[in-house]
Amino acid sequence: MHAKLAAVVLLVGYQYGCGRLLHGFERGANRRSHVWFRWFNELPVLALLVIVVLVVVKPF
């Protein structure tokens, strides 16, 4: 249960980070490359896969 909740908290932090990036775009202060954003976009997918595996397999 704690591992699943930790993953959800990480996703909430990811959402906060996305908001900060959005404000950076609005100010025109983007310093990241398109490749970085592609990898950054994959992080929630990997986190959700971990959550689903933890729910289905129930390793703890």
N, C-alpha and C positions, 0 to 999 in steps of 0.2 A: 504494500500500500504506500509506503513512504517513497519508494522509487518512482512510482507512478505520479505521486503528488509533486515530487521534485522535478520530474520532466514537465509537468504542467506549469510549474512555477517558472521554469526556464523558458517555456513558450510565452508566458506573460512578459518576461524580461525581453524576449525577442521582439514582441509587439511594441514595447516601450522604445527599443532601439530603432525600430522602423519609423516610429513617430519622430525621433530625433533626426533621422536621415531625411525624412520628408521636410522638416523645418530647414534643414541645410539646403535642400533643393530649392525651397522657396526663397531663401536668401542668396542663392547662386554660389554657395560655398561647397560645391561638390568636389572632392579631391580623390574619389575612388574611381577605379577603372570598371569597364563593363564586365570584365572577367570576375572581379571581386563581387560585384552585385549578382552575377549568376551563381556563384558558390554560396553567397549569403542567402539567396532565394531557396537553396536546397536544404538549409538547416532545419526548417520546420517539418519538411517531409521526413527527414531522418528521425527527428524527435517523435513524430507521430507514429512512425513504424516501430520505434522502440516501445512506445506506450501500448500499441496494439499487441505486440509480442508479449509484453508483460501481462496484459489482460488475458490473453488466450492461453499462454503456457503456464502462468501462475508459478514462477520459480521459487517464490518465497512462501 
